[in-house]
């Protein structure tokens, strides 16, 4: 019997490590609010923008909603704690002012113009009023080194959504923000953004080792960020898989086999509710009649 003891210990150790690994990469288990007809849209990246219509502007959101696309947008906090729609940390690229959004008040931000147009930086409330539930929203919460700032952003967004009539999924690269979303409102759909990069943070993200914090309903994967072993294991739990940012029909066809939905720009995919969606949705338990 003694010769079997090392094998038994090794077996227990391997089972323990496998259990820990599955715990770390496990997304939400159970009913997934993203598996409904209301979310079966492709999402326009920062709205339906163009050379004359700036990204993350009310006009870009209006055009996307009118043409039947869901909308992906980004939210940051101003210095005086107002959630505004802006992707970059610094205002220089979009507004020509070399200053961080978090260092500016709402009044200062309202005075800026997007790409020398008449478009202003919208508040979250203005964006919600513009879309008014016509299409689903995919809202990225931009992270901050300050823990209190992260909590303030999550709380301000959840407060703004309390009376919103439409469907919304919140997502972030920062699993700590999704953890706060999960604790405050476990019923709102959550997405974990994933991409490749250098450093420990991106190592953990690209291998889905942060999902124990966010327990997402959605895994939103950068189009080149593929770890087939990890994604295969994660798919056993049936999260909704979104690929971003897709910029051509060729790129869409390249990722379609592993994606349910996509975030796109620079070309127009099928608009409206995807009633005849590719086999991925049906295969992964999304009911076309919901």
N, C-alpha and C positions, 0 to 999 in steps of 0.2 A: 504493500500500500504506500510505503514511503516514496517510491519512485513517482507516484501520481500526484503527490503534494505540490511540487513545482508547477506541474501542468494545471492543476486546479487553481493555484494562486495566479498564474498567468492568465487563465481564462476569466477569472473574476476581474482582474485588472483591465483586460481588454473590454469586457462588458461594461465596466464602470466608465472607461474613457469614451466608449461609444455612446453611453447614456448622456454623459456630459456634453459631447459634441452635438447630439441631437437636441438637447436642451438649448444650447447656444444658438443653433440655426433654425429653430422651430418658429414659424410665423404664427399668426392667429389660427386657432383651431376652433371649429364650430361654424355657425351660420355666418356667412360673409356678405355684408351689405353691398359689396361691390358686384356681386353676382346677380344683378337685377337689370331689367331693361333700361332703367333710368340712367345707368352709368355706361351703357353700351354705345359709346361715342369715341371717335378719335379726338385728340386734344390739340388745339392750335397753340403752339409754343409762344407764350407771352401775347396771346391774341393773334388775330389775323393781320399781321403788320406787313408793311411794304416800304418802298423808298419814300413814299409820301405820307404814310401812316406809321407813326412810331410804335415800337414795341411797348407793351404794358401801358397803353393809353386807352381812354374810354372809347375812342373810335375803333381801335383794334378789337376791343371786346365786343362792341356793337356789331361789327362786321362778322366776327366769328359766330356770334349767336344768331344773326340773321341768316347765315349760310348753313347753319345746322352743325356746327362743330363745338365740342366741349372746349373749355378754355383753361390753359395752364397759366398761372401767374405767380408773382413773387411778392412776399410781404416783409417789410422791415419796420422797425420802430424809429420814430423821430426822437430828438432830444427830449421833447416834452411828452413822450409816450403815446403818440398817435400812430396807428398802423397805416402805412402808405405802400403803394404798389411800385416797387423799384427793384431791379435785379442786382445791380452793382453795389458794392459797398460805398464807392465814391461816385459823385455826381458828374465827374468830368466828361466821360464818354458820351453821355446822353444830354447833358445840359451845359457843358463847357465851364463848369465851376469845380475847382479842385478842392472839394470838401466832402467829408463823409456824411452820409444821411443821418447817422446817429448823433452827429454834432450840430445838426440844424433843427430849428423849430419848424413847426408846421407852417407858420406864416412865411418863413424864409423859403421853404420848399414850394409853397404855392406861387411864389414870385418867379420861379424858374419856368422855362419852356423846354419841351422835349425836342431835340434836334432842330432847333430854330423854327419850329412850327408854332401854331397857336395852342397846341396841346399842353396841358399842365400835368404834373404828377398827381394821379388820383389817390384819394384815400381809399381804404378798404370799403368803407361804407358807400362811397360813390360807385365803386366797381360793382358792388352787390346790387345797388339800385339800378344800374345800367343793364345788368344781365337779368335780374329779377326772376331767376329760376327757369329761364328758357332752356338752358343747357347746363350740364354738370360742370362744376369747377374743380380743378386740381390746384390746390394752393400750397406753394412751397414756403415754409417758414424758414427764413434766413437766420442762421445761428449767430451767436455772439460768445466771446470768451467769458462774459459776465453771466453767472448763473441766474442772478436776479433779473437781468435783462431778458434772458431766455424765457423765464417764467412769465414775465410781464407781457411778452409778445404772445405766448400761447394763450394767456388769460384774455388779452384784448381781442384776439381773433375769435376765440370761443364765445365771448360776450357778444361780439358783433353778429355771430351766426345764430344766436338764440331765436331770433324772430325771422330768419331768412327762410323763404319758402322753397328754395331749390336744393338740389343735391350737391354735396361738397365732400371731397376727400382732402385731408391735410397730409402733407408729406414733408420730409426734411432729410438732409444728409446726417443730421445730428440725432442719434437715437435717444439722447437725453430729452430732447424736445418732444419726441413722440411718446416717451415714457410719461411725461407730464400730461400730454393730451390723453393718454390711456387712463391715467389715474383720475383726471378731472371729468372726462366724458368718454367712457369706454365704448359707447355706441356709435360715435362718429367714425367713419372709415379713416384708416391710417395707412400711409405709404412710407416705405423705407427706400430712399434714393441710394443707388449703388453705382460706384465707378472705380476705375483703376487709378492708381497714382502712387507716389513715393511716400514712404513713412508708415508707421504703425497704424495710423488711422485708416489709410486706404487699404492696407493689408487686411485689417479686420472687416472693413466694408465689403471689399470685393469677394471675400470668402463667407460673407453673411454671418459672421461671428458676433454681430451686435443685435441680432433679432430678438434675443431674450429680453432686451430693454423695450423695444418698440412693439414686438408681437404684431407685425403689420398684417393688414388685409391685402396689401399690394406690395410687390417688389418692383420698383421702377429702376430698370437697369440701363446704364449707358450702353449704346449699341455695340461698342467694342469690348465691353466688360463681360466676358463669358468665362465662367469656371464650370465646366460641364458636370463634374462630379457633384459640386455643391448645389448647383441649380437643379440637378436631377433629384437629389435628396429633398430639397426644398419643395419641389413640385409634388412630392408625395403628400404634402399637406394642403395642396390646392390653393395657394394664393393666386390672385390675379396678377399676371405678369405684363408690365408695360415697358416698352422700349423707347428710348429717347436719345438724341433728337434726330429724327429721321428727315432727311432733306431731299430725297428723290424716291421714285418708284423702285429703282434698283436696290436702294438700301432697305426699303420696306420688304421686298421679296427676300432679301438676305436674312432678315430676322423674323419673318412671319411664322416660321416653324416653331419658334420658342416664345412667341408673344401673343397676348390676347388683344391688347390695344396698343396704340402708339401716340407719342407726342411728336408733332411734325412742324416743319416750317419750310418755306421756299418751294413747296409744291402742294397740290390739293388732292388728298385721297378721297375716298367715299365719304360723303357727308350724311348727317342725320343718324337716326337710330340704326344700328347694324343688325337688322332683323335676319339677314342671311349671312351672319358672320362666319368666317372660316371655322374649320372643324375644331380648332383649339378650344373654343368656348364650350361647345357641346361635349367634347371629350373630357373636359375638366369640370363638368358639373354645372355649367351655367345654362339655365333653362331659357330657351328662346321665347317661351310663352309667359314669362313672369311679367 
